Amino acid sequence: MLQILYRDDQLIAIQKPAGLLVHRTVLDRNETRFAIQLLRDQIGQRVYPVHRLDKGTSGVLLFALDKDASREMSWQFERQQVAKRYLAVVRGHADDAGHIDHPLSRRPDDLEWIGEKVETAPQPAQTDYRTLARIELPIAVERYPTSRYSLVELAPLTGRRHQLRRHLKHIAHPIIGDSTHGKGRHNRMFAEQLDCARMLLACVEMRLTHPVTGQPLRLDCPLEENFSALLTRLDWADAARAAGIELTI
């Protein structure tokens, strides 16, 4: 059963677990479980996805319950009118805070490759970040005798595909567990020595305008148990809670 964070007549938000696709894709042909299908079966009615989370990312996932709400919410996401807050564990000691302004080439959905050629020129992309905690572990992963990591809060100001993962790689602080944009040796160390094999990226908060009432709506999501357990092990739980993030212990 998917955990429902919020529900009314127009919207429903769930906690998407890491490893679950939002919908079917030709890029992962062997997958048989999808959030849209599981939620439809769970509540007994059709749901309309209005945004996406990568398969490895957990956290707030919002659906509309009718076409009008779907159209309005998709419009809000397309115009960057929905504020999102993420938590990530990254390699290295990140600066206290920063603003990443780095254009990203467009990466179309698999369905967009059918038919006419899709424009893939770089598009503006901005992300704000703030470091909540740092650690240096006495574990040699590369050529140094110790390894450094940071717990960072991320706020994407635009909505490019894989934006956070690509932006963190751009500033040399790739997200742990990211098999595409991260570092395999660090990912393996977390899996083998810290018992955490997932991508350490989660959407913990979303703020939007309700499509019918026009009222502001804030959706919060606790970290999954495996993410929470890692923060406890690294003595970062208090830093996360101080930032208003709920852990699952």
KAPEZI-V694555 format. One record per residue. PSI is psi in whole degrees, 0 to 359 (NA if undefined). NEAR is the number of other C-alpha atoms within 12 Angstrom. Layout:
BEGIN
PSI,NEAR
PSI,NEAR
END
This chain:
BEGIN
131,15
140,27
122,24
123,28
329,25
144,24
135,21
201,20
340,20
332,27
153,36
134,36
139,37
166,39
106,35
126,39
152,37
141,34
358,27
126,31
149,31
315,39
172,32
143,22
145,20
347,16
348,15
70,18
334,13
353,11
139,17
353,18
132,21
144,29
318,39
321,36
316,25
317,26
320,33
314,24
326,16
319,17
351,19
29,12
164,19
144,22
151,33
114,32
136,34
353,31
187,31
158,32
141,39
157,36
318,33
352,30
139,37
173,39
202,46
123,43
121,45
138,47
152,43
157,35
0,30
167,23
323,20
315,19
323,29
316,27
316,23
317,31
322,34
322,27
316,19
317,24
318,29
329,20
16,16
40,24
3,22
123,32
132,31
143,37
131,33
159,42
138,49
154,47
127,47
159,45
141,40
170,33
104,26
157,32
162,26
320,17
160,20
169,21
122,24
119,30
93,23
109,25
146,22
135,27
142,20
136,21
100,21
158,20
159,21
325,16
336,16
346,16
350,15
128,11
227,8
156,9
137,10
135,16
128,14
18,17
152,12
141,15
149,19
141,21
129,28
142,27
133,36
147,30
158,33
133,31
127,32
329,33
159,33
159,29
151,26
116,21
142,25
54,13
125,21
116,16
317,25
231,18
0,9
152,13
344,12
167,17
137,24
144,28
158,36
148,38
118,44
147,43
132,41
139,39
99,36
128,39
348,29
173,31
53,32
153,34
130,27
27,31
310,37
318,49
319,40
322,32
319,38
325,41
320,26
325,22
16,26
30,22
65,33
152,38
135,46
135,45
355,38
107,37
340,23
313,18
359,27
198,30
119,27
322,22
322,22
321,36
317,32
322,23
316,24
322,34
316,21
323,16
337,19
6,24
42,18
104,28
1,26
169,34
129,39
68,48
128,43
138,50
111,41
348,39
143,36
135,34
131,27
176,29
128,25
134,29
342,29
309,21
337,15
5,13
149,11
142,16
128,25
128,22
120,32
149,31
128,35
157,33
147,38
163,34
319,22
324,28
315,42
318,31
322,21
316,32
321,38
317,21
326,20
5,26
38,21
2,29
317,27
323,20
321,26
315,35
324,22
334,14
7,24
22,21
129,31
133,27
156,30
110,19
NA,16
END
